[in-house]
Amino acid sequence: MLAEKKNKKPKSRTRKVAGFLHLWLGLASGLVVFILGVTGCLYVFQKEISDVIYSDQLYVKPPKNAVALPLTQLKQIAEKALNSPNVTATTYADPEKAWEFMYYKAGDDKALTFFGTVEAYKSAFINPYTGQVTGIMDYEKNFFVIVKYLHWSLLLNTQYGQPVVGYSTLVFVIMLITGMILWWPKNLKRNNLNKSFKVKWKAKFKRLNYDLHNVPGFYAMLITLVLALTGMVWAMKWFQTLVYVVASQSITPPKPNRLSSDSTAVAIKEPLNIAFETARKQFPDAKRIALSAPDGKSKAAVIRAFGYRGKENYYDVDALQFDQFTGKLLGRENFKDKNNGEKLIRMNYDIHVGVVLGLPGKILAFFASLIAASLPITGFIIWWGRGKKKKAAI
């Protein structure tokens, strides 16, 4: 034993510091990282699962030569069904999709939990050809929405929960870096490489757990790092600003394109229908078009329309603004015209959930989140085992 200890090389200062940070930061943030990993896994395929579970609400059988009813008429049906004013409409190019009309009203902005900050958050799904309400969904009680906000802010008010999530994620980034330092083989002999790159499935539990902490962590490091950094973009404004500055090569924030309705114009009967038909022509390749109309409190407010080219992603979208009294097109903003900083921030959600790469990206995000969730568990077991070993030695 003495001979073995003499031959054992002392750890470098870098590895000692990395080991110290990896251990104590891991213990401090492990529970939050575990929750974020599990909820990330659950949320990745929420659309596919929801399409199956709620298929009767989300899909319709279009008649031959189907023509949708006027949007204003469908909006009125939705508002009556929800007993709510001024819903936001999402229409679909897919003729088999029901159209969604959502109503959201904020609650107490100082409430402790997410539920306290929301007074109403619900949607009516409507057959666009018949006006039949296919279903009403209360998002406050929806499983995947609860999962999303558990991931977003631990189900706390955003102003309380997001800093916890954001800085726990920053700690996780440090752990990924220190973990890589600790994982790195001391020499590149084949035996050491095998230990670093392969899980020894037939080993005893202690060794198997050690391999399950190190090997999957290495293979998933790049993806988990991307997931962590994109999460930090939302949670910490200073980091979002840093990302924008680096990507755009500019410290000047983009100027918002604010247009106003003409309150002196002669109002027509259904400007929303005109705006919608114009949006359809402006967005011939859009998979879905979302429209929001002013609530009537501001005469300067405009009708907004957003054309999404992807079935699920949110970044590839162009925006239109219309006069709320006449439906006249006032201006257009295109995604392709944004600077690199704006584009990257806009793509943040789709990168975070893997949608930016389609199904392969979502699969990568799922397994990376699963591995991230496992790391605090396997790491805790390693630490616990070492503690018991020291007590036994005493």
Secondary structure, DSSP 8 states (H G I E B T S, - for coil): -HHHHHHS----HHHHHHHHHHHHHHHHHHHHHHHHHHHHHHHHTHHHHHHHHTHHHHB----TT-----HHHHHHHHHHHHT-SS-EEEEESSTTB-EEEEEEEE--TT-SBTGGGEEEEEEEEE-TTT--EEEEEEGGG-HHHHHHHHHHHTTB-HHHHHHHHHHHHHHHHHHHHHHHHHHS-SS--HHHHHHHH---TTS-HHHHHHHHHHHHHHHTHHHHHHHHHHHHHHH-HHHHHHHHHHHHT-SS----------TTS---S-HHHHHHHHHHHH-TT-SEEEEE---SS-TT-EEEEEEESSSS-SSSEEEEEEETTT--EEEEE-GGGS-HHHHHHHTHHHHHTTGGGHHHHHHHHHHHHHHHHHHHHHHHHHHHHHHHHHHHH-
